[in-house]
Amino acid sequence: METHRLVLPADLNHFGALFGGRLLAWVDEACWIAASLQFPHCQFVTIGMDKVEFHHSVSQGTILNIRCTKEREGRTSVTYRVDVFDRRNPIAPPIFATSITYVSVDDSGRKRPIR
């Protein structure tokens, strides 16, 4: 799955660059949507995110390309690889990359199979 975000003034930190927490929220949301579309009968919760390392700052007006790809499927969980690029510079390396794992839960919060 692929989506885009525009970096607006409200997304900036006190140094004028994209606030890291905002990017993490966008990444989590994008991958959660990918998981929910692939497994529409599941209720997913985020259980983990691998290494969080921002490769360079992002300024206002940048159009981010967020790409989510299923990396691993378990019995009750699914992991997605996510890469974030500057849409206007497609040959540049990713601004950010990680893997996010979601677990399927029932209404009581207990794990349940995704298939």
N, C-alpha and C positions, 0 to 999 in steps of 0.2 A: 504494500500500500504506500502511497505517496501523497503528501500534503504540503502546503506552503503556509508560511506566516510572514507578515510584514512587521518589522521592528519599528514600533512607534515610541514617541517620547515617554509615555507611561511605563514602557518596558525597560528603561535605562536606569542604571545605578547612579550613585553620586559622582562617578568619574565620567559619565556620559557614554558608557558602554552597556551592552545588553546585560541585565541582571542574570546571573547564573541560575538562580532559582526559577526564574521565568522560563528559561530554556528547558530546565528539567521538567517543569510542569507540562510544557508543550510536547516534549518527547514522550512522557508518560501517557498523556492523553492520546497522542497519535497511535502509539503501539496498543493501548487499551482498545481503541476503536478497531484496529486491525484484528485483534484477537476476538473481539465481540462480533465482527462481521464473519470471521472464519468459523466461529463456534457460537451461533446465535442463541442456542439454548442454555448457554453458560452464564453464570454471574462471576466475573473475574475480579480479583483484588491483586494489587501489586505486592509481591513478596520480596523482590530484590532487584537491585540495579548493580551491574558490575562497575568497574573503575569509572570514576567521574573525573575527566580531565579535559579542560577547555584548551584547544590548541592555539587560538588567538582571539582577540576581542572582536566584537561585532558592533557596528555603529547604527545609529538611527537611519531608517530608510532601506536597510538591507532586506532583501527578500530571501528567506530561508526555505530550502527544500529539505523536507524531513522524509526519509525513506525507511520503511519498516519491512523486514523480511523475516519470515518464520525460520528460526534456527534449530529448534529442538521441540519435540512434542513428547510429553510423558503421559502417564495415566491420568493425573489430576492437574498437571501444569503444562504451560507452554512458554517458550522463551523466544523473544524476538531480538534480532540485531537491528539497531537503529543508527543511521548515519545522517548527519546534518551538514548541508553544503550551502555555500553562498550561490544562489540561483544565477546571479549575473557572472559568476566565474566558475563554470562547470568543470574546468580541468584542474582546479585547485584541489588539494587534499581536503578531507572533511574538517569542518570547524569543531565537530564533536562526534564521538562514536561511543557506543556502549551496547550492552545486552540487558534486556529487562525481562524478568520472569513474573508470570501471573499464575495464580492458582484458582481453580474453579471451586466455588463454595455453594452450599445450599442456604436456605433462609436462616438457618441457625448458625451459619459460619463454619460448618464442618466441610472438609474437603469432599469433593465428589468428582467422579470420572468426567472427562471432557468428551468422551465418545459414548 
